[in-house]
Amino acid sequence: MRSFIICILLMLYFPVMFAQQIITGKVIDRATKAPLPFAKVYHSQDIQSLTNIKGEFSLELPPQSSGLKISYPGYVLLDLDINKFANFYHIQLSPLPKPVEKQKFPTETARDLVQKAINCKEINDPELYLKNYSYSSYNKLFVDTQQPSITPRGRNFLSERVSKHLYKSPHLKKEIVTGVKTPGFEEPVYEVLTLNLEPKSIYKDDYPIYGSRYASPLGKKALKNYEYKILDTVITGGRPGYMLYFKPKRPRVVAGWEGIIFIDTLSFAVQGSRTRLNGQIEIEIDEDYEYFPDEKIWFPIKSRVTLKPGTGGKDISIFGGSIALGTVQRKSSILNTVLAPGKIENDLQLTSVTNNYDFALIDEVNIEKRSAAILVLDEAHDHSINFWEINRQQPYTLEDEITAGKVEREILTGNILRKKEVLNAISQGFYPVEFWDFDLSKFIKYNNYEGFRIGAGGETNEQFSRRIKLEGYLVYGFKDRAWKYAAGGGLLLHRRSGTWWNLNYTQDIREVAGHQYLKGVNDFSILEPRFANISYYYAFNSIKTSLEHRFTPRLDSELQFAHSDISQLREYAFLNKGVLYRDYTIAEAKLSFLWRPFSKFLSTPHFHKIYDKRYPVITGQLSQGFSGVGGGNFNFTKLGLKAEYEIIREDRSVTQVTMEGNYGLGELPLTHAFHAFPNNPNKPEILNRFSVAGKISFETMYFDEFFSDRQASVHIRHQLRPFHISKNINPEFAIISRHVIGDFKNIAAHRNIKFQTLEQGFNEVGLELNQIFLGLGLSTVYRYGAYHLPTFRENFSLKFTLNLKI
């Protein structure tokens, strides 16, 4: 019996005795108690770590380790004895008793070193120096506790990805995902591909991560934005380098990193980096590089990105904070409250580790220019275990093995798939119920002509069919006492190119001279600013058919043919060739496109999605009316072109410019002409006109005041960086300037209506204070120039703004 007990004890103690020991701790200044960031904690040349911004570190030691060394410039070297029963150490370093002679480096100052690194980008940045290259990567992304548990219990979320990366000079890049796997889910979670958790080149002017852009420590304005200090010299890959410490000069003005860069002493190339950011979220990025002697270049081979809870105000999540699975930190929002997201486990972090391998740095690379930046192959989710064993570049632990079962249970108990479905639909303006997605904009609206417009509408989703969709709506206007409705459907001809054939019948009303692009960017909005004040409509019933096709990920198009019977709701009539028309028929063809030349897209076997919106965004449309074809009464041509541009600066100020031109010629009735999006109700008093301000509408231009058959407009909006008051209150101050010029050739043909033209140019300027509280703000705009009116109250607009982020 005694022997049996001894054997059992030995079996229990033996693994502990020879197991790896994980040591954690914090390094501070003995006198000031301030943390010492990037202090060196090491057991040997191969086993070492650096403290983070808070002075914290974690180091895995071999069995039977007895000591550590901790060093920091200007402080006494400390030898620390390791106690096998202690895992956390509170370490205090003492400053050197007297000044020591500064270590002499070949460069005079840290600023000189940074300037040389910037000047040498063309021979050190792989994207500038190499004409072509390719490599493979393996990425493991997981959500887990910050402190590993003794007993494996599975991760909160896990995803694996194998990709082939291609680059062709000057700036053509592509990622082909050959394998993707999300344990616990039947289908891969493609959202992880758009999280932007792989760090971009530190040589660039900005260093974006997880949806935010930050000033790079080696960008053009690096010396203006950062302070630098040489801490030490190191050997990396057999080559000497400087350990360069940097921190932001103006952290409240320019969002920047704190950390260290290892700079090669001979080529001034980056050998690696350790960057940290403490803010709404805590971010840690570690990058390792390898030197390729044949190409004489350092190339990134491994990165580790860790996101931890910060001060709050931003989600850290795979699906969004309204879904507990995969969430580390949740911000306050409407969706996060309404969808009952569940409790988040404490002490979680999101980690993404990427290993690069199979480098080909000089081979010719062929990239299809018109393809998506990230392309997921059809067979990427359908691989055997052999594929993953061959391509895994990191250990697949017991913790990983048991994750699938844990995630499956969470999916069932937390109703995750339903919440994910609702979240995706709401972001597009719909709410799903079984196979039908209700259009949230159809439930209730208000305008001056219909009064309350109440009803329902929507379209089928993939539960109904992946190739066929049905759509429609039925609404009732309580003021005009009339029903409006539409019914139609579509057939998917090709999924990857988004090719749909559509057929639709509609009987409704439409705003007079309201030009709409078939392929405009329709961002969902809870409240449409102009809609409530519109009073001038015409009635129509139309049948139309269209073909949608995506020529490239960046170029989307639609060709539509429509036959519409138009009826006037006022006394307006159009005189054409001696005939006075009140009701008429329009036979029209439209060709519309949406071009986003620099945006980046994800293409999967199931959907196509923009994940990095860049500017400009250009929308165009050509319309042709036919006389004598299909009963059409008028022959006309219309052209519309709109360009949107946005500049986000390092100090977080934003400038937005929207330019639009419209041109019409031929037999063009007023219903199909243009207005400049007026948004000022026809009421005498300022407070009576108090309503919602729009983003690209003229707030001091009265409804039905101006019409044009040709016009050009520009909207300029400059927003200063937000004023930080508290976690939830960050008001934004903006300056607005709007201008439009236009003309109308044959005003005499438009009977029973009076309006002005814009040949002298209409101008207004304004100020906005947005996001004062719960998305609400104030807008003041003043009208000046040729169309300035006699009294102040006629030229002044006071409204509220609503920028509600759900």
Beta strands, then each sheet from edge to edge (+ up, - down):
strand 1: 21-29
strand 2: 40-42
strand 3: 48-50
strand 4: 56-61
strand 5: 67-71
strand 6: 78-81
strand 7: 88-93
strand 8: 132-145
strand 9: 157-168
strand 10: 172-181
strand 11: 226-236
strand 12: 239-248
strand 13: 258-264
strand 14: 270-278
strand 15: 281-292
strand 16: 297-309
strand 17: 316-317
strand 18: 327-329
strand 19: 348-360
strand 20: 374-376
strand 21: 430-433
strand 22: 436-439
strand 23: 444-447
strand 24: 451-460
strand 25: 468-477
strand 26: 482-494
strand 27: 499-511
strand 28: 537-552
strand 29: 555-568
strand 30: 573-576
strand 31: 579-581
strand 32: 584-595
strand 33: 600-603
strand 34: 608-612
strand 35: 617-625
strand 36: 636-648
strand 37: 654-666
strand 38: 678-680
strand 39: 698-702
strand 40: 710-719
strand 41: 732-743
strand 42: 750-751
strand 43: 762-773
strand 44: 776-784
strand 45: 796-802
sheet 1: 4+ 1- 7-
sheet 2: 3+ 2- 5+ 6-
sheet 3: 11+ 12- 13+ 14- 15+ 16- 19+ 8- 9+ 10- 20- 33- 34+
sheet 4: 17+ 18-
sheet 5: 21+ 22- 24+ 23-
sheet 6: 21+ 22- 24+ 25- 26+ 27- 28+ 29- 32+ 35- 36+ 37- 40+ 41- 43+ 44- 45+
sheet 7: 31+ 30- 42+
sheet 8: 38+ 39+
end
